[in-house]
Amino acid sequence: MNLNKFNAKRNKIVFYSSNDIGDKPILSKINEDMNFYKNTDIEDTVLGKAAAYLHLLAKI
């Protein structure tokens, strides 16, 4: 069982996990590569409005 607060999956396989809170797990990878999350599924235990907009921006 994965207890991370943020998980990114591609083809049902977790390729990135983070216990950081807020927008940090999203922004840290978008700053490196805008397409990092493209075509992924996101599991986030706390998703706010700002994070939702970042998901749209990153084409998640």
PEDABEL-V910371 format. One record per residue. N is the residue number from 1. RES is the residue in one letter. PHI is phi as a letter, one per 30 degrees, with the letter a starting at -180 (* if undefined). PSI is psi in degrees with one decimal (NA if undefined). Layout:
# PEDABEL-V910371
n:N res:RES phi:PHI psi:PSI
n:N res:RES phi:PHI psi:PSI
This chain:
# PEDABEL-V910371
n:1 res:M phi:* psi:127.4
n:2 res:N phi:c psi:119.2
n:3 res:L phi:c psi:11.2
n:4 res:N phi:d psi:150.1
n:5 res:K phi:d psi:-23.1
n:6 res:F phi:b psi:125.2
n:7 res:N phi:b psi:138.1
n:8 res:A phi:c psi:129.1
n:9 res:K phi:b psi:144.6
n:10 res:R phi:b psi:127.0
n:11 res:N phi:h psi:40.9
n:12 res:K phi:i psi:14.0
n:13 res:I phi:c psi:126.7
n:14 res:V phi:d psi:121.6
n:15 res:F phi:c psi:-7.6
n:16 res:Y phi:a psi:131.5
n:17 res:S phi:b psi:150.3
n:18 res:S phi:a psi:146.5
n:19 res:N phi:c psi:3.3
n:20 res:D phi:d psi:152.9
n:21 res:I phi:c psi:165.8
n:22 res:G phi:i psi:-144.7
n:23 res:D phi:d psi:-3.3
n:24 res:K phi:e psi:-46.4
n:25 res:P phi:d psi:-29.7
n:26 res:I phi:d psi:-52.0
n:27 res:L phi:d psi:-35.0
n:28 res:S phi:d psi:-37.9
n:29 res:K phi:d psi:-32.8
n:30 res:I phi:d psi:-36.1
n:31 res:N phi:d psi:-31.2
n:32 res:E phi:d psi:-43.5
n:33 res:D phi:a psi:113.9
n:34 res:M phi:e psi:-25.1
n:35 res:N phi:c psi:10.4
n:36 res:F phi:e psi:-41.9
n:37 res:Y phi:c psi:7.0
n:38 res:K phi:e psi:131.3
n:39 res:N phi:i psi:40.4
n:40 res:T phi:c psi:164.7
n:41 res:D phi:c psi:135.8
n:42 res:I phi:c psi:135.0
n:43 res:E phi:c psi:116.6
n:44 res:D phi:b psi:121.2
n:45 res:T phi:d psi:-26.2
n:46 res:V phi:b psi:104.1
n:47 res:L phi:c psi:113.2
n:48 res:G phi:c psi:-179.6
n:49 res:K phi:d psi:-42.2
n:50 res:A phi:d psi:-42.6
n:51 res:A phi:d psi:-37.9
n:52 res:A phi:d psi:-40.6
n:53 res:Y phi:d psi:-37.8
n:54 res:L phi:d psi:-37.3
n:55 res:H phi:d psi:-42.5
n:56 res:L phi:d psi:-43.5
n:57 res:L phi:d psi:-39.0
n:58 res:A phi:d psi:3.0
n:59 res:K phi:i psi:42.7
n:60 res:I phi:d psi:NA
